[in-house]
Amino acid sequence: MTAPLTRVEFPWPKFHAVCRAGLGVVRPFRNRDFPDPYGWNFGSTRAPSYWAYGRMRALLAEADALAQQPRRVLEVAAGDGALCAMLAARGCTVTANDLRTESLEADLARFSNASQIRVLGGNLFELDPEQTGRFDLVIACEVLEHVAHSIDFLRQLRRFLNPGGRALITTPNGSFFRNKLPTWSQISDFTALESQQFKPDADGHLFLITPDELAHLAVESGFVVERLSVWGSPCLSGNVKFSLLAWPGLDRLNCLGEAAVQFLPPALRSQLCTALVAVLRA
């Protein structure tokens, strides 16, 4: 099936602020008294670069989540819990899930509103919504590419949603022209990938997913696709040596290039962007 792509609206003022001073501008930390070796939270960067791209990804995840106006939110594979803390600070009732429960709890302790965030440890496939409750929004950021059985995963997410609830999915865009991994439709034996799943970062990418494939997976899982979008062109990410353009004074010109990509034909846009976002309705 062919999936239409929605244009992305970028939170430029917040982005410029976190490029100057780090994500600590928008994340509710208790203090600065913890290691920040890569400068994500308190360091500065310029676009285009991987570091600028990562800041935008955090801001867009927050904006996309809040756009659904959820009261109760579940984030699966919540990692350091930063998105959960940001949403809790905006009035959402938040539950954070991760396989690495102790690590999640330690990371959440850095935030001033940690006590407001419920921690639900363990494998999502082993949890029961009859015991955990159901949610208006379930978030899975950069998870789908680490799971061998995509349809089973999406169906499990759907079980935790209230009727009409939404899932927010982010994943690397398999249509990006420099992608060297197979995409979902090119995999013949998903069971063979089970031993490699749930690993963090790029080492755990089992395959990537194109917008059309994600639309197909969503429908097969019982969802309605409300929105698909791609973003993260070399103008922002620094791919294909665009990072050499991260000079003082060129930041806003590079951002203008990223915004302009959203007005290209969908097929070309899909090839130029590294990030894929979907909002799915149960």
WOLINNOR-V584308 format. One line per field, one symbol per residue. psi: psi as a letter, one per 20 degrees, with the letter a starting at -180 (. if undefined). A space follows every 50 residues. Layout:
psi=???
This chain:
psi=qppqpqqpopmgggghghhgjriihipmqgajlqqmhjjghjrqrqqprh hgghghggghggghghhilqgppppqlidjjggghghhijjqopppqqhm gggghgghiiqhkhiipppnrrphijqohhhirrqhpppnplghiipgng ggghhgghhjqqpirqpopqqqoiipijpiqqrgiiphnhhiihiirjqq ahhjohrrprghghgghgghijrpohppqqrlrhhghjrljihijmqpii ghghhhgghhhijrqgggghhiqiqpppopp.
